[in-house]
Amino acid sequence: METKNAGLIDLHVHVFPERMFEAVWKQFDSFGWGFHREYADQIRQTLTAHGVTRAVAMSYPHKVGVGKPLNRFMETLGQPGTMFLPFASAYPDDDDFRETVDHALDSPHLHGFKFQPLVQRFDVNDPRLDYLYENCLERAFPITMHIGSGPVANEFVGIDHFRKLMRRFERLRVCVPHMGWTEFDEFLLLMDDHPNMFLDTAVINIIDQRIDTTYTVERERLMRHVDRICFGSDWPLIHYEYQTALDSVQRFGFTPEAYQQVMHDNAVRFLRIDRSVLGQTERTA
């Protein structure tokens, strides 16, 4: 187990180029959703002030031609000395989809893929994506996939899509954000059969005037998989303060040992970061 002073790892942070961030904020404004307007440098400052030493930075394209320049931006975030562990993105309609996948897998500055089918509007079982899944499976390369039905749903998210995917790629290294909100029980049950499946805590156990995302699964069942639960904040696209995201983890009732796993150790294993060289953010073999 890592020592208590190892710092926190946030597995779920959004970082976009400035103009793209502004477009995202404009869309959130139209929904009436609260959020924090912070660019990359401000996000670093907020996370550092709360004891976070490493954070997975995620973005995603929603149309053709955006993926490659977006991944180049993400690579700049992952240069030596930064706190960010950037994830790449991929869009199946791009003509250079396979080239984009290969580049991300070989880049020393990209540590996984992020899928957001709710916004990207593609089926995660689209056969064109099999090339990505097969290569990720071969290399144990992580994927974070927003596939639960919360906070809103459409035809591209939901437990059935994920079940179908995991039947075909049983050992895929994949993290489902938001604990699978709103299908908490169903996603936790799948972890019994898929040893490389993880969940993150982003936006769960938040109780205020806008939302109530109390985690309702029996504690004994949750603790059975506590070695694959990771802290995530969803910063800065949330309406509450960062400390509230940290406080929400306490509501799961984890033991001190389990809390240490959730806040640091499990993310190290999911990301396959060599513990002895965390400062250099190198991947393990």
Secondary structure, DSSP 8 states (H G I E B T S, - for coil): ---GGG-EEEEEEE---HHHHHHHHHHHHHHT-------HHHHHHHHHHTTEEEEEEE----STT-HHHHHHHHHHHTSTT-SEEE-B---TTSTTHHHHHHHHHH-TT---EEE-HHHH---TT-GGGHHHHHHHHHHT--EEE--S--S---TT-SHHHHHHHHHHSTT--EEEGGGGTT-HHHHHHHTTT-TTEEEE-TTTT-BSSS-B----S-HHHHHHTGGGEE----BTSSSS-HHHHHHHHHTT---HHHHHIIIIIHHHHHHTB-GGGGGGT-B--
